[in-house]
Amino acid sequence: MLLYLISLAILIGCFIGMMVIILRKLPILADLAPDIAKPGILDKAKIGANKIKDKFSFEIFLQKFLSKVRILTLKMENKIGTWLGKLRQRMLKKKNSHSDNYWREIKGEEEDKKEKNPPI
């Protein structure tokens, strides 16, 4: 209980000391002009945002964005064209190899029939 009273007395004494210091400095702080006080972080952020807003042009941003989209689209179109060309070549190669084998098989069957059944 005694420890509690001592710590409460210290707390009250510190609080009274802070109030005395604040009351002594309050008139001096009231006399300060707002120009003398340094701008805070929030004020600096507002000033920076206004500068960026003044320099920012939506048309230029849109132009840059659309040109990048166009470049990306052209790159994709070129890549798809390459894939399509390779696919067509592969299909043509398969078609040619299939048709060659088909006719070879038919010719082979005809020759086999001729060999088995010689003309009389």
Secondary structure as GFF3:
##gff-version 3
##sequence-region A 1 120
A	DSSP	alpha_helix	2	31	.	.	.	ID=ss1
A	DSSP	alpha_helix	41	55	.	.	.	ID=ss2
A	DSSP	alpha_helix	58	116	.	.	.	ID=ss3
###
